[in-house]
Amino acid sequence: MNQQFWSKRLNKAIQYLRARPFRDTKQAAEPQQDTWAVLVCASRYWFNYRHVANTLSVYHTVKRLGIPDSNILLMLADDMACNPRNPYPTQVFNHPDHRLNLYDDDIEVDYRGADVTVDSFLQVLTGQHHAAMPASKRLLSTNASNVLVYLTGHGGDEFLKFQDKEELMAQQMADAVGTMWRDQRYRELLFIIDTCQASTMYSLITSPRVLAMSSSKLGESSYSHHVDSDVGLAVIDRFTYFMLEFFERIDRHSKATMQHLVDYVRPKPLLSSFDHRTDLFDSPLDKLRC
């Protein structure tokens, strides 16, 4: 028992030390080892099934493209797999053919249910946790890290709802990214958000080397893509669907760029206006590999 206990403690300590800024140049030069993802479904309740499916779909895609679970912080505000209304217990799908169970045995949820709050999300980004927070629930990124932040849920002008009882404000998001840059917690940050009036959530960010894209502009709604008649609900949103459609065409060795992604998604029938922000980034999109 003691041997197992200390072995786990040692593994966590090693993971923590490896993520510190004094890592050697060989480690920092391995992009796949230094890429992180923070994936957040901010919605609860059964009728928001699609937001959970959005997030799990992105989770599966980034894992397929090479980001390990140790570098993914997955935050789900509700557990649709165990909802009593779910006709497929312990399973979540994003397509009526039910070929891919998004809630499979390999999923690792880091924050779930009531633990998904505005404060916990901001703490993940900034690293300002209480001392007892385990390494597995921390974003251990450095100034050599590329970080993806994906958010989905219900939003409005400069806010995103969490748990249908509090809001993440655009100024809070901007402040958190500013803290990340100041504390050398990213090299490049990709911020993707799928919600109504989504572009307003990155409108106040001023920190450098941030690329942002969204499903809708100010005053616009974001729409679902298709319904699963068995589930009785929409199971994925349009923007996330078409974005993932692009990523399913590439692998980790692909030479596809962010410009290819923008060109693919922009003309799709989103029923809203795709938006992206590049003024904070100092490299052209056709030079940025996905």
C-alpha positions in Angstrom: 0.0 0.0 0.0 2.8 2.4 1.0 4.7 1.6 -2.1 1.7 2.3 -4.4 1.0 5.6 -2.5 4.6 6.9 -2.9 4.8 5.7 -6.5 1.7 7.8 -7.4 3.1 10.8 -5.5 6.4 10.5 -7.3 4.7 10.3 -10.7 2.7 13.5 -10.0 5.9 15.3 -8.8 7.7 14.3 -12.0 4.8 15.5 -14.2 4.8 18.8 -12.3 8.6 19.3 -12.6 8.6 18.5 -16.3 6.2 21.3 -17.0 8.3 24.0 -15.3 10.1 26.7 -17.3 13.5 25.2 -16.8 12.7 22.3 -19.1 15.6 21.5 -21.5 15.6 22.7 -25.1 15.0 19.2 -26.5 11.7 19.0 -24.6 10.6 22.5 -25.7 11.4 21.6 -29.3 8.9 18.7 -29.3 5.6 20.5 -30.3 3.4 17.5 -29.6 4.7 17.1 -26.1 4.1 20.8 -25.4 0.6 21.3 -26.8 -2.3 21.7 -24.3 -6.1 21.9 -24.6 -8.7 23.3 -22.3 -12.1 22.0 -23.5 -15.2 23.4 -21.7 -18.9 22.6 -21.9 -20.5 25.3 -19.7 -24.1 24.1 -20.1 -26.2 21.7 -17.9 -29.6 20.2 -18.4 -30.7 17.5 -20.8 -31.8 19.9 -23.6 -28.2 21.1 -23.9 -27.0 17.6 -24.9 -25.4 19.1 -28.0 -23.0 21.2 -26.0 -21.6 18.1 -24.2 -21.4 16.4 -27.6 -19.6 19.4 -29.1 -16.9 19.3 -26.4 -16.5 15.5 -26.4 -16.2 15.6 -30.2 -13.4 18.1 -30.0 -11.8 16.0 -27.2 -11.7 12.9 -29.5 -10.3 15.0 -32.4 -7.4 16.6 -30.5 -6.5 13.2 -29.0 -6.5 11.6 -32.5 -4.2 14.5 -33.6 -1.8 13.7 -30.9 -2.5 15.6 -27.7 -2.4 13.1 -24.8 -4.9 13.1 -22.0 -2.2 14.3 -19.6 -2.2 17.6 -21.6 -6.0 18.0 -21.9 -8.3 19.6 -19.3 -11.8 18.4 -20.0 -14.6 20.3 -18.2 -18.2 19.0 -18.5 -20.9 20.9 -16.6 -23.4 18.0 -16.9 -23.2 14.2 -17.3 -25.4 13.4 -20.3 -24.2 9.8 -20.4 -25.9 9.0 -17.1 -28.9 11.2 -17.5 -32.1 9.2 -16.9 -33.6 10.5 -20.1 -30.7 9.1 -22.2 -32.0 6.2 -24.3 -28.4 5.0 -24.6 -27.1 4.9 -21.0 -23.4 5.6 -20.5 -23.1 6.7 -24.1 -23.1 10.1 -26.0 -23.4 10.5 -29.7 -23.0 13.3 -32.2 -24.6 11.5 -35.2 -27.8 9.5 -35.7 -25.8 6.5 -37.0 -24.4 6.0 -33.5 -21.1 4.8 -34.9 -18.9 6.6 -32.3 -19.6 6.6 -28.6 -18.1 9.9 -27.5 -18.2 8.7 -23.9 -16.1 5.7 -24.2 -13.8 3.9 -21.7 -10.8 6.1 -22.5 -12.4 9.4 -21.6 -10.9 11.3 -18.7 -13.1 14.1 -17.3 -11.1 16.5 -15.1 -13.9 18.7 -13.9 -17.6 17.7 -14.0 -20.9 18.9 -12.7 -20.8 21.5 -10.0 -17.0 21.7 -10.2 -17.4 23.4 -13.6 -17.6 27.1 -12.6 -16.3 30.4 -13.8 -13.8 30.4 -11.0 -12.5 26.9 -11.7 -12.1 27.7 -15.4 -10.2 30.9 -14.7 -8.0 29.1 -12.2 -7.2 26.5 -14.8 -6.1 29.2 -17.3 -4.1 31.3 -14.8 -2.8 28.5 -12.6 -4.0 30.3 -9.5 -5.3 27.1 -7.7 -5.2 26.3 -4.0 -2.0 24.4 -3.0 -3.8 21.0 -2.7 -5.0 21.0 -6.3 -3.5 17.8 -8.0 -1.3 18.2 -11.0 -3.8 16.3 -13.1 -6.2 19.2 -12.8 -3.7 21.9 -13.6 -2.7 23.4 -16.9 1.0 23.0 -16.6 1.9 25.0 -19.7 4.9 27.3 -20.1 6.2 30.0 -22.5 7.0 27.1 -24.9 3.4 25.8 -25.0 0.8 26.1 -27.7 -2.6 26.1 -25.9 -6.1 25.5 -27.3 -9.1 26.9 -25.4 -12.5 25.7 -26.7 -15.7 26.9 -25.1 -19.3 26.0 -25.9 -22.7 26.8 -24.3 -25.2 29.6 -24.2 -23.9 33.1 -24.5 -24.7 36.7 -25.3 -23.0 40.1 -25.8 -19.7 39.6 -23.9 -20.8 36.8 -21.7 -21.0 33.0 -21.6 -23.4 31.2 -19.1 -22.0 28.6 -16.7 -24.4 26.1 -15.2 -27.3 28.5 -16.2 -26.6 30.5 -12.9 -23.4 32.6 -13.5 -21.6 34.2 -16.4 -18.1 34.3 -17.6 -17.6 37.9 -18.9 -15.4 38.9 -21.8 -13.4 41.2 -19.5 -12.6 38.2 -17.2 -11.5 36.2 -20.3 -9.3 39.0 -21.4 -7.8 39.4 -18.0 -7.1 35.7 -17.7 -5.3 35.6 -21.1 -3.4 38.6 -20.0 -2.3 36.8 -16.8 -1.3 33.8 -18.9 0.9 35.9 -21.1 2.4 37.8 -18.2 3.2 34.5 -16.3 4.6 32.8 -19.5 1.9 30.2 -19.7 1.7 30.1 -23.5 3.7 30.6 -26.6 0.6 30.7 -28.9 -3.0 30.5 -27.9 -5.9 29.4 -30.1 -9.3 30.4 -28.7 -12.3 28.8 -30.3 -15.9 29.5 -29.1 -19.2 28.1 -30.3 -22.1 30.1 -28.8 -24.5 32.9 -29.6 -22.7 36.3 -30.2 -19.5 34.3 -29.8 -17.0 36.8 -31.2 -17.8 39.3 -28.4 -16.1 36.9 -25.9 -12.6 37.7 -27.4 -13.3 41.3 -28.3 -11.5 42.7 -25.3 -8.4 40.5 -25.4 -5.2 42.6 -26.0 -2.5 40.0 -25.2 -0.1 39.0 -28.0 0.0 35.8 -30.0 -3.7 35.0 -29.6 -5.7 33.6 -32.6 -9.4 33.5 -32.1 -12.4 32.2 -34.1 -16.0 31.8 -33.4 -19.4 30.7 -34.7 -21.2 34.0 -34.7 -20.9 37.8 -34.5 -22.5 40.4 -32.3 -26.3 40.1 -32.4 -26.3 36.6 -34.0 -27.4 33.3 -32.8 -25.4 30.1 -33.2 -27.3 27.1 -34.5 -27.4 23.3 -34.2 -26.6 21.1 -37.2 -28.8 18.0 -36.9 -31.2 16.1 -34.6 -31.0 12.5 -33.5 -34.6 11.2 -33.4 -33.7 8.5 -30.9 -32.2 11.0 -28.5 -34.9 13.6 -29.4 -32.5 16.5 -29.5 -29.9 18.2 -31.6 -26.6 16.5 -31.0 -24.0 18.9 -32.4 -23.8 22.6 -33.4 -23.1 23.7 -36.9 -19.8 25.5 -36.4 -18.3 22.7 -34.4 -19.6 20.2 -36.9 -17.9 21.8 -39.9 -14.7 22.6 -38.0 -14.4 18.9 -37.0 -15.3 17.9 -40.6 -12.2 19.7 -41.7 -10.0 18.1 -39.0 -11.3 14.7 -39.8 -9.7 15.1 -43.2 -6.2 15.5 -41.8 -3.8 13.7 -39.4 -1.0 14.8 -37.2 1.5 14.8 -40.1 -0.7 17.0 -42.3 0.7 20.2 -43.7 -2.8 21.9 -43.5 -2.7 25.4 -42.1 -5.0 27.6 -40.2 -5.8 29.4 -43.4 -7.1 26.1 -44.8 -9.3 25.8 -41.8 -10.7 29.3 -42.2 -11.3 28.8 -45.9 -13.1 25.6 -45.3 -15.4 26.7 -42.5 -16.3 30.3 -43.8 -18.5 29.3 -46.7 -20.4 26.5 -44.8 -24.1 27.0 -44.0 -23.7 28.1 -40.4 -26.8 30.3 -40.6 -24.6 32.8 -38.7 -21.3 34.6 -39.6 -18.1 32.9 -39.0 -15.6 35.2 -37.4 -11.9 35.1 -36.7 -9.4 37.6 -35.1 -5.8 37.7 -36.3 -4.6 41.2 -35.2 -3.0 39.9 -32.1 -1.0 37.4 -34.0 2.3 38.2 -35.8 2.3 35.3 -38.3 0.1 34.8 -41.4 -2.5 32.1 -41.2 -1.0 30.2 -44.1 2.2 29.8 -42.1 0.5 28.3 -39.1 0.1 24.5 -39.3 -3.0 23.0 -37.7 
